[in-house]
Amino acid sequence: MTESFFQTFILLLLVTDPFGNVPLFATALAPVPAAKRPRIVVRECLIAFIVLLTFMFFGRHFLAALSLSEVSLRIAGSVILLLIAIRMVFPHPDGVLGKTDGGEPFIVPLAIPALAGPSALATVLLFSRDSTGEVVMHVAALAAVVVVWLAVFLGAERLQKVLGTQVMTAFERLMGLILAAMSVEMLLGGVREFVKTL
């Protein structure tokens, strides 16, 4: 159980990539008065948590309504994860998630898609097929990830100053490499499940 919790925690942490999103949060919050920033960070993290939690509990019904199989979702999710991992390892001018509009952030782009993006939604949708005990463990892992989000984003400006741009970039590329390996493993698992249905 502990190992599964740790694996889920690491997967969700890599998928949501809080450290890689530090520059996005810092940029998005730059026009906002310093006194309002902590409240906005907490609000955006809670919105992302609620969205992911909703997909985790109602993911199976969502799949059924669209006539999608869990195997196809698993393979599609792994492809999205791999694309994001490639952008993390080989930085793109538009960033990992593409271009974002300016203005005071509300839901977009911080809660969605920075935290609750396509890859995160696809990942938690996969959890909805598990047993009740496993779902409770997944919720606990997601809650632990939210704590990490809050810690990272509330201290985002100080973190950038202390670690510097180069260290943050190196850390994001390392996370991208790990995420790439996990996405390939997810893809292989999806292919194995598909072959069993033939």
C-alpha positions in Angstrom: 0.0 0.0 0.0 2.8 2.4 0.9 4.7 1.6 -2.3 1.5 2.2 -4.4 0.9 5.5 -2.5 4.4 6.6 -3.2 4.2 5.6 -6.9 0.9 7.5 -7.3 2.3 10.5 -5.5 5.4 10.6 -7.7 3.3 10.1 -10.9 0.9 12.9 -10.1 3.8 15.1 -9.0 5.6 14.5 -12.3 2.4 14.9 -14.4 1.4 18.2 -12.7 5.1 19.4 -12.7 4.9 22.1 -10.0 8.6 22.9 -10.3 8.4 23.3 -14.0 5.4 25.6 -13.6 7.1 27.9 -11.2 8.1 30.4 -14.0 4.5 30.3 -15.3 3.1 31.1 -11.9 5.7 33.8 -11.3 4.9 35.4 -14.6 1.1 35.1 -14.3 1.2 36.6 -10.8 3.6 39.4 -11.6 0.9 42.1 -12.3 -1.0 41.1 -9.1 -0.3 43.0 -5.9 2.0 41.0 -3.6 -0.7 40.8 -0.8 -3.2 39.1 -3.1 -0.8 36.5 -4.5 -1.0 33.8 -1.7 -4.9 33.9 -1.9 -4.8 33.4 -5.7 -2.3 30.5 -5.4 -4.5 28.7 -2.8 -7.6 29.3 -4.9 -6.0 28.0 -8.1 -4.6 24.9 -6.4 -8.0 24.1 -4.8 -9.8 24.5 -8.2 -7.3 22.1 -9.8 -7.7 19.7 -6.9 -11.5 19.7 -7.2 -11.3 19.2 -11.0 -8.9 16.2 -10.7 -11.0 14.8 -7.9 -14.1 15.0 -9.9 -12.5 13.2 -12.9 -11.1 10.6 -10.5 -14.6 9.7 -9.1 -16.7 10.1 -12.2 -14.1 9.1 -14.8 -15.6 5.7 -15.4 -19.0 7.3 -16.2 -17.3 9.8 -18.5 -15.6 7.0 -20.4 -18.9 5.1 -20.7 -20.8 8.1 -22.0 -18.2 8.6 -24.7 -17.9 4.9 -25.5 -14.2 5.0 -24.8 -12.3 2.0 -23.5 -9.8 2.2 -20.6 -7.1 0.9 -22.9 -7.5 3.7 -25.5 -7.5 6.2 -22.7 -4.3 4.7 -21.2 -2.5 4.8 -24.6 -3.8 8.3 -25.4 -2.7 9.5 -21.9 0.7 8.0 -22.3 1.2 9.8 -25.7 0.2 13.1 -24.1 2.6 12.5 -21.2 5.4 11.6 -23.6 4.8 14.9 -25.6 4.9 16.9 -22.4 8.0 15.1 -21.3 9.8 15.8 -24.6 8.9 19.5 -24.2 10.4 19.4 -20.6 13.6 17.8 -21.8 13.9 19.9 -25.0 12.4 23.4 -24.1 10.0 25.0 -26.5 9.7 28.8 -27.0 6.0 28.6 -26.0 6.8 26.6 -22.9 5.6 23.1 -21.8 1.9 23.9 -22.1 2.0 26.4 -25.1 1.2 30.1 -25.1 -0.9 31.6 -22.4 -2.9 34.8 -22.4 -2.0 37.7 -20.0 -4.2 39.3 -17.3 -5.0 38.3 -13.8 -5.2 34.6 -13.6 -8.5 32.9 -12.8 -8.7 29.1 -13.5 -6.8 29.6 -16.8 -3.9 29.1 -17.2 -2.8 28.2 -13.6 -5.5 25.7 -12.4 -6.2 24.5 -16.0 -4.1 23.5 -17.9 -0.9 24.1 -15.8 -2.0 21.8 -13.0 -5.1 20.0 -14.1 -4.0 19.6 -17.7 -4.9 16.9 -20.3 -2.2 14.5 -19.0 -3.2 14.9 -15.3 -6.9 14.4 -16.2 -6.0 11.3 -18.3 -4.0 10.0 -15.4 -6.7 10.4 -12.7 -9.3 9.0 -15.1 -7.3 5.8 -15.1 -7.5 5.7 -11.3 -11.4 5.6 -11.4 -11.3 1.9 -12.5 -9.5 0.8 -9.3 -11.1 -0.7 -6.2 -12.5 1.5 -3.4 -9.3 1.0 -1.2 -7.1 2.0 -4.1 -9.2 5.1 -4.9 -8.9 6.2 -1.2 -5.1 5.8 -1.6 -5.2 7.8 -4.8 -7.1 10.6 -3.2 -4.6 10.7 -0.3 -1.7 10.9 -2.8 -3.5 13.7 -4.7 -4.0 15.6 -1.5 -0.3 15.2 -0.7 0.6 16.5 -4.1 -1.7 19.6 -3.5 0.4 20.3 -0.3 3.5 20.2 -2.5 1.9 22.6 -5.0 1.1 25.1 -2.2 4.6 24.9 -0.8 6.2 25.4 -4.2 4.0 28.1 -5.5 3.7 30.1 -2.3 7.5 30.2 -2.3 7.9 30.4 -6.1 9.7 33.8 -6.2 12.1 32.9 -3.4 12.7 29.5 -5.0 13.7 31.1 -8.3 16.0 33.6 -6.5 17.7 30.9 -4.4 18.1 28.1 -7.0 18.5 30.3 -10.0 17.3 29.8 -13.6 19.9 27.1 -14.5 19.1 24.9 -11.6 15.4 25.2 -12.2 15.9 24.3 -15.8 18.1 21.3 -15.0 15.5 20.1 -12.5 12.7 20.4 -15.0 14.7 18.4 -17.6 15.4 15.7 -15.0 11.7 15.5 -14.2 11.0 15.3 -18.0 13.3 12.3 -18.4 11.6 10.5 -15.5 8.1 11.3 -16.9 9.2 10.1 -20.4 10.1 6.7 -18.9 6.8 6.5 -17.0 4.8 7.4 -20.1 6.6 4.7 -22.1 5.8 2.2 -19.3 2.1 3.3 -19.4 2.1 2.9 -23.2 3.5 -0.6 -23.0 0.9 -1.5 -20.3 -1.9 -0.2 -22.6 -0.5 -2.2 -25.6 -0.3 -5.4 -23.4 -4.0 -4.9 -22.3 -5.0 -4.3 -26.0 -3.2 -7.5 -27.1 -5.1 -9.5 -24.5 -8.4 -8.4 -26.0 -7.5 -9.7 -29.5 
